[in-house]
Amino acid sequence: MNRERLNRWCERGILGLVLAMLVFAPVALGAVDIGSFLVVQGLAIAVMILWAVRIWVSPKPQLLWPPICWVVLAFALCAVARYLTADIEYVARQEMIQVLIYAFLFLAIVNNLYRQEMAQIISFTLIFLGMVISGYAIYQFITHSNRVWYFTTPYPGRASGTYISPNNLAGFLEMLLPLAVSYTLTGRIKPATRILLGYAALVMAVGLVMTFSRGGWVAAGIGMMGLLGILVFQRNHWLPALLLLLVLLGGGVFFVKNYLSKTISYKERVEAPANKGGIELEFRGDMWRVAEQMWLDHFWWGVGPAHYDYRFREYRPEGVQGRPDRAHNDYLNLLADWGTVGGVIVLAGMAAFGAGLSKTWRHVRRENDFDSGMSNRFAFFLGASTGLLALAAHSCVDFNLHIPANAIIGVTLLALLTSNLRFATEHYWVNARLPVRTLPTIALACGIVYLGRQEWQRGAEVRWLAQAESPNLLVLDRAKILEKAFAVEPEDFDAAYNIGEAYRMQSFQGGQDYQAQAETAMLWYSRGMLLNRYEGYNYLRTGMCLDWLGQNERAKKFYSTAELLDPNGYFTAANIGWHYVQTGDYAAAREYMKRSLQLQWDQNPIAQTYLDLVEQKLINNASGKSPFPSGF
């Protein structure tokens, strides 16, 4: 096989792998679970291998390196630096891996899939994928199903397609709807293809409506208004754009008034009482304020990659008792995790991307002015730009950029738009002579080796963790399997905690080995403390084990540390109250139980059960009666 043919096959292979990622990730629940992301990671490694080969077999090796590529490289290096200095190695490493994959993918697309037909193939694949997933979402809504494959979503009455969260489906569709409409109105395509694209846009619009994601509706509206607003001022497209705009406004009002407003989901989401809507807004506001405070407390470098969720408890407001996962605002989450340095790098990237769009716009606009004005290049440019605009707007109230499927689509559109700069100028092409080819080859080789090793290691851990989830396992059998997972990945603090929990629960059952089991549990909790010093439950459970062994004085300092790490947590307060029950300080126990119920009055069995008992104990102390069984 000669070099030219091998080069062509590598290019096609990269296209096929990228398409596989773009299709698989949304279908696999957004690739949010570890197993699905490992598939994406494997495909990305394969892309890197083919790119490395293509660098050396290409007859005319060149690199396309516009200014934004320097920003992408800078953020990737920042991710590596922050990983090396992060407090929680395990989560920082997983976040760094995602950043590296997105960076390599961006650079690979810019340098290998820059031809116009590549952009069209990718666009049409995404559009028809969006149509299929939207069809599934419409089916979910019509049949009142909250099942996604064999999973149950916690969002009854709202369609989520192949995602768990309807908001993430909205983030997916809001990027593709402007792209489909743009090709329908301005693409140089056959009539049958135009009809299919128009139908796909209609199905996606209906699917977006069925998500009942208010942030998604507003973001999609911003993207569509941007698209149609530009076309209204284009002499070749102003009439169809204006008509479509009027149809969307008029048809949307008619549909909402006569059909959508009569559904239960609409009433619950949009016509909900002001106090209910206010509670949800206040909940997000609390998470935003926490992110802001984290950033101010760690101004330059942030709390660490993906550390927001793990540092949240020490900042927790009283009204937020669950785990937030993310800040529900990608920009504040960026500042909290990466600090001002990370924010400035991303801001520089946005500025470089905007400057590139401006240069490309002058070129695609001239091309659009010729003849009928139909141009696939113009259609992609306009649709992808306004799709990314919608995603950027939605990121103000959600975390779509932390959903791998949506992030990969966003990176792909960003890279394809960036590669369009080659139509406007030749300044960013670099002849890949030997030194130039060597540097990216070394970077790709290092990335392939590191990511491949991580793929193997994480895959082995996932297999053991999956076995540990079996409901038929005895407690200590589960602990043994988790220990095998921990041996593969000795930085996984969650595994250490869960092993400790298994031994603690077995110890609390009594038996002749209860003391050894409690001590083993404390050993695993201590490992968890070393791996994640912000996890207060390791301290909490260590205190419980010490109480169980009759070492109440030693337990005090662990409970104090747990309270410092989670001062407004209902679960922590309830268990500290339990500690005071064990020591016989019923007055203190009552205060902590009340505090716990004040923070979480519902589904709080520890506080609800023990509060009545300790209050009765305090009442009966004077009369000498005991509400507890003998020996309590």
N, C-alpha and C positions, 0 to 999 in steps of 0.2 A: 504494500500500500504506500503510495507516494505521500509526500508531506501535505500537498494541497488537499488530497482526499481525506487524510487523517484530520487535518485542521477543520474541514467541513463537518466531519462526523463528530468531532469534539463540540463544535458549535451547536449542532443539533442535540447532542447529548445534554448540554447545559440547558438548552431550551426545554427539553423533555423533563429534566429534573426540577427545574423551576416550576413548570406547569404542575408536576406531581405535588410539589409543596403547596402551591396555591389552591389546588383542589382538595388535597388530603386534610390540611389544617382546619378549614371551616367545617368540613364534614365530620371530623373527629372532635366534636364539642369545642372547637376553637383551639385545639391542641393545648388546653390548659393543664391537663393531667400529665404526669411525668412520662408515662409510656408513649403517649401520642407525640410529645415534644421530642422524645428520643428518635422517633421516626423522622421528624423534621430535621433534627440534628444530623442524622445519618445521610439524608439527602443533601444537606448543605456541605457535608464533608466530600461527598461525591462530586458536587459542583466544583469545589476547590481543587480536587484532583484533576478534573478535566481542564480547568483553567490553567493549572500549572503545566500540563502537557501542551496545551495550545500556545502558551507563551514561547515554547521552544520549537514547535513544528510549523508555526505560521510562516508563510512565504514572505510576508511583509509585517514583521512584528511591530506593533505600536500600542501605546497606552493612551487612553483618553482620560485626562486628569484635570477637570475643571476645578475651580477654587473650593467648591463644597467638599471635594474628596479630601482636602487637607483637614477640614473640620471633622469629617467622619473618622479620619485617622487619629485626630487629636482626642476625640471622645473615647475611642477604643483604647488608646494609651492611658487616658484618665481612668477608665474602668479597671485596667490592669493595676494601676497604681493604688486605687482605692481598695481593690481586693486585697492587696498585699498589706494594707494598713487597717483593714476593717476589724471591728470588734467581734463579729460573728462570721467566722470563716465560711461556714457551710452555705449560708444564704447569699453571702457576697459572691461566692464562686459561681453559684447557679445564675445570678444576675449578670455577672461578667461574661459567662458563656453565652447568654442570650444576646448581649451587646456585641460580642465578637461575631456571632453568627449573622446578625443583622448587618454589621459592617462589611464582612466578607461578601455577603449576598448583594449588598448595594454596589460594591466595587466590581463584583463579577458581572452583574447585569449591565452596568455602565460600559464595561469594556468588551462584552461579548454579545449582548442582545440589543445593540443600538440600531440595527436596521429597521426600517419602517414596517416591513412585513412581520417582524418579530413582535413589535408593539401591538399590531393588529391581532395577531394570533392570541397573545396574552389577554388583550382586552375582550375579545369575543368569548374566550374560554371563561373569563371571570363573569361576564354578563350572563351567559347561559347557565353558569353555576348558580349565580344569584337568582335566576328565574326558577331553577329547580328547588333550591332551598326555600324560596318564598312560597312556591306551591305547597311544599311540606308544611310551612307555617300556616298557610291558609287552611289546610286540612286540619291542623291542630286546633285552630280557632273554631271551625265549623263543627267539629266533633267534640269540642270541649275537652280535649285531651291535653294533659300536661306531661306527656311522655316524650322523651327524646331518645330514640332507639330503645334501649332497655333501661334507661334512667328515668327517674321522676324528678321534675323540676319543682321548685318551691314557688312557682308563679302561675297558679291556676287562673284561667281566663285570659291569659296573655300568650301570644304565640312567640316561640323562641327558635323555631326552625331546628337546625342541627346544633345550636348553641344551648347552654344551660340557661343563660340570662337573656331575656328579651332585649335588654339594653345593648348587649354585645351584637345581637343580630341586627339591631338598628344601626350600630356602628359599621357593620359590614355592608349593609345595603345603601347607606347614605354615601359611601364612596363610589358605588357602582351605578346608582341611578343617574347621576349627571353624565356619566360616561356613556350609558346606553342612549340617553336622550340626545346627546351631542352627536353620536354616530348616526342616529336616526334622522336628525335634521340637517347635518352638514357633511356626512360621509359620502365618499364617492364609491357607492356600493350598488349591487343589483337590487331591483325592486323587491324581490322575494326576501332577500336578506334584510332590507329596510323594514319590511313588515314584521319579520321575526324579532328584530331589535326593538321595534315599537311595542310589540306584544310583551317582550321580556321586561321593558321599562314599566309597562302597566302592571304586570304581575308583581314586580319588585315594589312598586308604589303601594299596592294593596297589602303586600306582606309587611312593609314598613308600618303601615297604619295599624295592623293587627298586633304589633309589638306593644302598643300603648306606652311607648317610651317617649315621654314629653321632650326630653333632651334630644332624642333622635329625630323627632318631628321638626323641632326648631332648627337643628343642624342641617337636616335635609332641605328644609325650606331656604336656609341661607345659601346652601350649595346651588339649588335650583334657581333661586332669584339671581345669584351671581351669573350663572350660565345664561339664562334667558335675558337678563339685563344687558349682557354684552352683545348677544345676538340681535337684540332689538335695534342696536346702533350699527349693525352690519347691513349694508345695502342689499346683499344677496339673501339675507335670512330674516329680515325684520318682520315680515308679515307672518310666516309660520311660527316664529318665536312669540310674537304678540298674541296670535290666536291660541297657542298652547298655554301661554300665561293666563289668558282670560278663561280658558277651559279649566285649568287647574284651580283658579280662584273660585269660579262659579260652581264647577262640579264638586270641588271640595266642600264648599258651604252647603250645597244641596245634600251631599252624601252624609255629612256630619249631622245636619238638622233632621233628616228624614230616616236615617238608618243607624248610623254609628251612635248617636246620642241615646238610642233606646236600648243599647246593650248594657249588661251589668258591669262589664269591665270598664266601659267609658265612664259610667257613673261613679265607679269606685276610684278611678284614677284622676278624672278631670273635674267631675262635679262633686267631689268629696267635700265634706264640711271643712270650713276654713281651719278649724283646729287640727284636723287630721293632716291636711296639706302642710300646715305650719309646723307640725311635729317632724315630718319628713325633711322639710327644708332646714329646720333647726338641727336635725341629726347630721345633715351634710355640713352645715355651718360649723358644728362642733369639730368635725373631722378636719375641716379646712383650717380652723383656728389652731388645732393641734399641730398640723403640718407647718403652719407659719411659725409657731413657737419653737418647734424643732429646728427650723432653719435659723431663727434668730439666735438660738442657743449654740448652734454649730454653723456659724455664718459662712465660713469659707468652703468647708468640705462636706458639710451635711453629716447626718448621723451614720451614713453608710449605705452601700447599695442594697436595696430591698429591705432596709432595716426599719422602715416606718411602722410596719405591723408589729414588730418585736419590741420597739421602743414605745409603743402607743400606751401601754398600761400605766407607765409612770406619769404620763401626761393626761390620762383618761379623764374626761369630764364625767360628772355623776350621771348624766342622761344617756351615756353610751356604754352599754355593758357587753355587747358582742365584740368580736374581732372584726376590725374594719377591712383587713387585707390591704387595701389601698386607700388613698385619701379622697377618692372620687373627684379628683381634679389633677390631671396629669402634670400641670405646670407647677402646682404647689408640691405635688409628690416629688417632682424633679428637684426642687429646691431643698426639700426636707432630706432626701436621700443623698443628693450629690452636691448640695450647697451652691454658693454663688459661682464657684468655678465651673461646675457643671452647667449651671444656668447660662452663664456667659458663652460657653462653647455652643450650646444649643441655639442661643440667640444669634450667634455669629453664623451658624448653619442656616438659620431661617433667612438672614440677610443675604447670604451668598446664594441661596436658592431663589429668593425674590429677584436678585439682580440677574440671575440666569434666565428666569422667566421673562424678564423685561427684554433681554437681548433676543430670546427666541421668538417672542411675540411679534417683533417687527418683521421677522422673516416669515412666520406662518401667516401673518395678516396679509402680507403682499401676495403670498401664494393663494390665499383665499379670495383675493379680489379678481383673480383671473377667471374668465369665462363664466360658468354658472356659479362659481364660488364653492363648489363641492370639493372637499379635500379631506382625506383620511388623516393626514398629518395635523391639520387644524382641528379636526374632530377629536382626536386623541388629546391634543394639547389642552383644549378648552375643557373637555370632560374630565380628564385626570386632575387638572388644576382645581376645578370647582369641587370635585370629589374630595380632594385633600383639604380644601377650605372647610367643607362640611365636617370632616374628621377633626380638624383643628378646633372648630366651634364646639363640637360635642365633648372634646377633651376638657372643656371648662367645668363640666359637671359629671364626668365619668372617667373611667380609666381604660378606654379601648386600646391605648398604646401598650398596655400591659397584658393584652390578650394576644398570644402569639399569632393566631390566624390573621387578625386585623392588622397587627404590626407588620407582618410579612407583606400583606397586600399594600399597605401604605408605603413600605420601603420599596416595593417593586414599582409602584406608580412614580414615586419620587425619583428612582434611578432612571426609569425610562424618560421622564421629563428632562432630567439632567443630561442624558445622552443626546437629547435633541439640540443641545448647544452646538453640536458638530455641523448642523445645517446653517448656523448663523456665523460661525467663525472657525478657522483652522488653528487658532492659537493654542488650543488645549491638547493638541496631539503631540505625543512625545515619541520619537523614534526609539524603539527598544533595542539599542545596541547591547553588547554583552553586560556592561555594568548595570544598565537599567533593567535588563531581564533578570539579573541575578538577585537584586533586592526583593522584588515581589515573589520570586520563587522561594527564597529563604523564608519570607513571611508566611507564604502558603504552606510550606513544608512544616514549619513550626506549628501553625494552626492545625494542620491535618493530624500531626502526631498528638498534640495536646488534646484536641477535641475528640480524636479517636479513642485515646486512653480514657477520657472522662465518659465517653459513650459506653465503653465496655464496663467500667466500674459502676456507673449509675444503673446500667441495665441489670447487672448482677444484684445490686441492692434492691431494685424494684421487684425482681423475681422473689427474693426472700420476703420482702414486705407483703407481697401479694399472698404468699403462702400463710403468713401470720394472720391474715384477715379471715381465715376460715372460721366459721362459727362453731365448728365441731371440736376445736382444740381446747384442751384443758389449759388453765392459766399458766402453769409452768412450762407446758409444751410450747405455748405461744412465746414465752420468754426465751426459750432455747433457740427458736427460729429467729427472733429479733436479734439475739446475740450474734447469729451468723451474718445477718444484715449489717450489724455494727462492725463486725470484723472486716467486712468489705469496705465500709464507709465509716471510719472511726471519728468523723467530725459531725455526724448526724445527731444532734442533741435531742431531737424528738424521739429517736430510737432509744437513746439512753434513758430518757424519762419514762417511756412506755415499758421498758424492761423493769425499771424500778417500780412502776405501778403494779406490774404483774406479781413481783415478789411481795410488795406491801399487801396487796389484796389477799394473797395466799397466807401471809403471816397473820392477817386480821381474822382469818378463819380459825385460828387456834391450832392446836396440835403440838407435838413434841419439838418440832423444828421451828416454831414461830419466831424464836429469838434470832436464830441464824438467818432466817428469811428476811426479817426486818433489817438486820445489819447489811445483808446483801442489797436490799432495796436502797438503803442509805448510800452504799458505795456507788450505785448507779446514779443516784440523784447528785452525788458530788461530781461525777463525771459530767453530768448535764450542766452543772454550775460552771465548770471550767470552759465548756464549749459555748455556753450562752449565759452570761452573767446577768442578763436582764430578764430571764425566765423565773418569775417569783414562785411558781408552783413547785419547783425543786426544793426550795427552802421550806415552803409550806408543808409538803409531804414529809420532809426530813423531820420537821417538828412533830408531826403526827406519829411518826415511827418512834421517836424518843418518848412521847407521851405514852405510847403503847407499851414501851419497855420500862415505864415508871421513872424516866429521867426528865421530869417536868422542868427543872431549872435549866438544864442544857437546851431544852426546846425553845426557851423564851427568845433567845437571840435569832433563831431561825424564823420565828413568827414575826419578829420586829423587822427583819430584812425583807420578808415577803410583803409586809405592809408598806414599807418604803418603796418597793418596786411596783406596787399596785394599790395606792392609797384609796382609790374610789371603786375598787372591785367588789361586787357583792359576794362572790364565791370566796374571796380571800377573807372578807369580814366574817362570813358565816363560819369558816373553819377556825379562825382565831377565837370566835365565840365557843366553838367546840373545845378548843384547848382550855379555856377557862372553866368549862364544865368539868373537864378531867381534873383540874387543880382544886375544884370546889369553890372557886370564886364566882358565884352565881350572879352577883350584881354586875360584874364586868361582862360575863357571858350575855346577860340580858341586853346590855347596851350594844354589843357587837351584833347580836341577832336583830335588834331593832334597826341598827344601821344597815345591815344587809337587806332587810325587807324594804327599807326606804329606798335603797338603790335598785332593787329588783323584787317587786312584790309578787310577781307571778312566776311559777315554775322555779321555786326556791325551796326545795323540800327540807334542807338542813335547817335553815332559819325558821321556817314555818313549824317544823316538828319540835325543835328544841326551845323555841321561845315560850310556848305554852308550858313545857316541862319546867324550865328554870323559874318562870314566874310563880308556878304552883309551889315549887321548892322553896322559894323565898317566903311565900305566904305560910307554908306549913312548918318552916323552921321554928317559928315561935311556938307552935302547938306540938312540935316533936314528931309530926307525921312526915312520911316520905312518899312522894309520888312515884318513886322509882322502884323497880323490882329489887328484891334482896340481892346484895352484892354489886349493885350498879356503881 
